[in-house]
Amino acid sequence: MESLSLMELLTEQILNRRISVDDARQIVLRREWYRSRNALQNALGKPLHTLRLDVIEGEAIRMALIESHWDISRAATVLGISRTTLYRRLKVTAPAVL
């Protein structure tokens, strides 16, 4: 049996009416959330629950800026915030981020 990707498995389940499209969407979103959380934990070297929120936020901003090649608009999109909010958060976290 060949290995199927998550998207192929979900598509098969939807077509066979075993799960709804909304259920599949939630599975994908949950998977992405866990990937993001694990990436942050690996970057910081500690479990997230042991860190202050400003440290986690600063690292998330730094990772988004690196991923977007320091493009503020793209980094804001990755973070799910507006560009204005990202600039405001950079004023607060800039020393820790840069």
Stockholm file with secondary structure:
# STOCKHOLM 1.0

chainA/1-98         MESLSLMELLTEQILNRRISVDDARQIVLRREWYRSRNALQNALGKPLHTLRLDVIEGEAIRMALIESHWDISRAATVLGISRTTLYRRLKVTAPAVL
#=GR chainA/1-98 SS CCCCCHHHHHHHHHHTTSSCHHHHHHHHHHHHHHHHHHHHHHHHTSCGGGSCHHHHHHHHHHHHHHHTTTCHHHHHHHHTSCHHHHHHHHHHHHHHHC
#=GC SS_cons        CCCCCHHHHHHHHHHTTSSCHHHHHHHHHHHHHHHHHHHHHHHHTSCGGGSCHHHHHHHHHHHHHHHTTTCHHHHHHHHTSCHHHHHHHHHHHHHHHC
//
